[in-house]
């Protein structure tokens, strides 16, 4: 498991980093497929903020917490990651009997509509561009991934239909699914 530390407005001693790395190594006993862990240490408004992002089998798990004490913030965010790892491992055990249908990854020619030149777009229209891999999963799995990431929406390719879908969290706490219409 590769552990990277990123510091912003905060510094951690080598002893603290060694302790964090040792504790992060213990989550491998729950789930040994964790390949990469990033720990972001930040200090804002008198609080130490620790954000841990772990990648396991294409799944991203994230835990964040803040406290006046950096060690306490790290321990709380590590507990969030451990909870997510255990929940994901249990989920994998429960779904081992489910079979997935064959899926075609080919897209119809005009899936994305008209393609404009880059010159037609002003710099104020698009603030940030982000690329990410789109994985095939069922809507239930997509809501689980969205919750693990702590996001309000999640884009994925539906395992039942093969179409791109979006799940989102509604204001009432329920989930919504956006499906394309032809």
Long-range contacts (C-beta under 8 A, 24 or more apart in sequence): 1-25, 1-28, 1-34, 1-35, 1-36, 1-37, 2-35, 2-36, 2-37, 3-37, 3-38, 3-39, 4-36, 4-37, 4-38, 4-39, 5-38, 5-39, 5-41, 6-38, 6-39, 6-40, 6-41, 7-40, 7-41, 7-42, 8-40, 8-41, 8-42, 8-43, 9-42, 9-43, 9-44, 10-41, 10-42, 10-43, 10-48, 10-70, 11-41, 12-41, 12-70, 16-70, 16-71, 19-71, 20-74, 23-74, 23-75, 23-78, 24-52, 24-78, 27-54, 27-78, 27-81, 27-82, 27-85, 30-82, 30-85, 30-86, 30-89, 31-56, 31-85, 31-86, 31-88, 31-89, 33-57, 34-85, 39-74, 41-70, 47-73, 48-73, 49-73, 50-74, 50-76, 50-77, 51-77, 52-77, 52-78, 52-80, 52-81, 54-81, 54-85, 56-85, 56-88, 58-133, 58-135, 59-88, 59-145, 59-148, 60-145, 60-148, 60-149, 61-85, 61-88, 61-148, 61-149, 62-148, 62-149, 62-150, 64-150, 84-148, 88-144, 88-148, 91-144, 100-136, 100-159, 101-159, 101-160, 103-136, 103-157, 103-159, 103-162, 104-162, 105-157, 105-162, 134-164, 139-165, 139-167, 139-177, 142-167, 143-167, 143-175
